[in-house]
Amino acid sequence: MFALSAAMLALLGWSFLYLDPGTPSYVIAQFTAIVLVAMVVGTGVALFSGWTPF
């Protein structure tokens, strides 16, 4: 989950080079970036804290 979220965040970051600020697709990309950053941070904390869910 961590690697998938990080890869999607990297691709999204690359797409920001081609998006125009103020357009609807730019706003959607910003919200998606917020969700992906939260997922990367959350899974990173879970992985590095040694938490075992099962």
C-alpha positions in Angstrom: 0.0 0.0 0.0 2.9 2.3 0.8 4.7 1.7 -2.5 1.5 2.0 -4.5 0.5 5.3 -2.8 4.1 6.7 -3.2 4.1 5.8 -6.9 0.8 7.3 -7.5 1.8 10.5 -5.7 5.0 10.7 -7.8 2.9 10.4 -11.0 0.5 13.0 -9.7 3.4 15.3 -8.9 4.6 14.9 -12.5 1.2 15.7 -13.8 1.1 19.1 -12.0 3.7 20.3 -14.5 1.0 20.1 -17.2 -2.1 21.3 -15.3 -3.2 24.9 -15.3 -3.9 26.5 -11.9 -7.5 27.4 -11.4 -8.9 24.7 -13.6 -11.2 22.0 -12.2 -8.7 19.3 -13.0 -6.1 21.2 -11.0 -8.4 21.3 -8.0 -9.2 17.6 -8.2 -5.4 16.9 -8.4 -4.9 18.9 -5.2 -7.5 16.9 -3.3 -6.1 13.7 -4.6 -2.6 14.8 -3.5 -4.0 15.4 0.0 -5.5 11.9 0.2 -2.3 10.3 -1.2 -0.1 12.2 1.2 -2.3 11.1 4.1 -2.1 7.5 2.9 1.7 7.6 2.6 2.1 9.1 6.0 -0.3 6.7 7.6 1.1 3.6 6.1 4.6 4.9 6.8 3.9 5.3 10.4 2.2 1.9 10.6 5.2 0.2 8.9 8.0 1.9 10.9 6.3 1.7 14.3 6.3 -2.1 14.1 2.5 -2.4 14.3 1.2 -5.9 13.4 -2.4 -5.9 12.6 -2.9 -9.7 12.5 
